Each structure stands twice: as structure tokens, then as C-alpha cells.
Amino acid sequence: MKKPEYRKGYTNISNDLMDNICKLPLNGTDIKVILCIFRYTAGVGRKSCKLSGSSIAKWGNCDLRAVKRALKKLQENKIIIRVNPNIKGKAAEIMINKDYKQWSINKDIQE
């Protein structure tokens, strides 16, 4: 099997942000949702992207209900931001909140 090569693409995530995500008490679906958002934002040079719950579920091979719960949890805890919160019935434009000091479930583990 060939080794993956960076020149074929990579996702550029700051070490500081990755370190703080790893400290969070998240389940596997939560992590997959975050990774999917990173893949389609930082992985292609964007700040935000339009993603539906079903597209995230398909990408991460997850249950759609679990993805919807994870999206809600991550948004409530300010880990992700929904850019267009008032638009219903369309793919949400979402982004990672890079200011990890705003993350509400991270208050007790901040340095």
C-alpha cells in the first residue's frame, strides 16, 4: 500500500486548537463531526462551509440522529458556530469556533 502524501492534500489545523479539542470530554460522533468540519473548512482553505447532518453522517459513517445531537451539543457549547442560524430546511453554514476560551464545557480545563 502506498503511503499518503501531503502534496495530495492536507488539513492545516493549529496545534493549540487541536490540543484543546483533545482535552474535551467528547464522544466519537462529536469528534467525527468536528473532523468533518475541519476537513471541509481548513482542508480546503475556507473559514466556514455548508454541511447538512446527512452529509456529515455519510462522511463519518455515523447515525444521522447521533450527528444531529452532536451538532446541537457542539453549537450549544460554542465549539461550532452556525453562520446562518435563522435559515431552516437548508444545509447549515458552520465553522469551528477558534476561540476555545468561549467553549462552555472547557471552562475547567483551560490553562
C-alpha positions in Angstrom: 0.0 0.0 0.0 1.3 3.5 -0.9 1.9 6.0 1.9 -0.4 9.1 1.8 1.4 12.2 0.6 0.9 15.7 1.8 1.1 17.1 -1.7 -2.2 15.4 -2.5 -3.9 17.4 0.2 -3.8 18.0 3.9 -5.8 19.8 6.6 -3.9 22.6 8.3 -5.1 22.9 11.9 -3.2 24.8 14.6 -1.6 22.7 17.3 -3.1 24.9 20.0 -6.6 24.3 18.7 -6.1 20.6 18.2 -4.7 20.3 21.8 -7.7 21.9 23.3 -10.1 19.8 21.3 -8.4 16.7 22.6 -9.0 17.8 26.1 -12.8 18.0 25.7 -15.0 15.2 27.0 -16.5 14.3 23.6 -17.8 11.0 22.2 -16.8 9.5 18.9 -19.6 11.1 16.9 -18.8 14.6 18.3 -15.1 14.1 17.2 -16.2 12.9 13.7 -18.4 16.0 13.3 -15.5 18.3 14.3 -13.2 16.4 11.9 -15.6 16.7 9.1 -16.0 20.4 9.7 -12.2 20.8 9.7 -11.9 18.7 6.6 -14.3 21.0 4.6 -13.1 24.3 6.1 -9.3 24.2 6.9 -8.8 21.3 4.5 -9.9 23.4 1.5 -8.9 26.9 2.7 -12.3 28.2 3.9 -13.4 29.6 7.2 -16.9 28.1 7.0 -18.8 25.6 4.9 -22.4 24.4 4.2 -22.9 21.0 5.6 -26.1 19.0 6.3 -26.4 16.5 9.0 -26.9 13.8 6.4 -23.7 14.7 4.6 -21.7 14.6 7.8 -23.3 11.3 8.8 -22.4 9.8 5.4 -18.8 11.2 5.5 -18.2 9.8 9.0 -20.3 6.7 8.7 -22.5 7.7 11.6 -26.1 7.6 12.5 -27.9 10.7 11.4 -29.7 11.1 14.8 -26.4 11.0 16.6 -24.9 13.6 14.2 -27.9 15.9 14.8 -27.4 15.5 18.6 -23.7 16.2 18.2 -24.3 19.3 16.1 -26.7 20.6 18.7 -24.4 19.9 21.6 -21.3 21.4 19.9 -23.3 24.5 19.0 -24.7 24.9 22.5 -21.2 24.6 23.9 -19.9 27.2 21.4 -17.4 24.8 19.9 -19.0 25.3 16.5 -20.8 28.3 15.2 -23.8 28.2 12.8 -23.3 31.2 10.5 -26.9 31.2 9.3 -29.0 30.2 12.4 -32.3 31.5 11.1 -32.4 29.6 7.8 -34.3 26.4 8.1 -34.5 23.4 5.7 -31.1 24.0 4.1 -27.6 22.9 4.8 -26.2 24.9 7.7 -23.2 27.1 7.1 -20.9 26.1 10.0 -17.5 26.8 11.3 -15.2 25.8 14.2 -15.1 28.5 17.0 -11.3 29.0 17.1 -11.6 31.0 20.4 -11.5 27.9 22.7 -11.9 30.1 25.8 -15.5 30.6 24.8 -16.2 26.9 24.8 -18.5 26.3 27.7 -17.6 22.7 28.5 -13.9 23.7 28.5 -14.0 26.1 31.4 -12.5 23.8 34.0 -9.6 22.6 31.7 -8.3 25.9 30.3 -4.8 27.0 31.2 
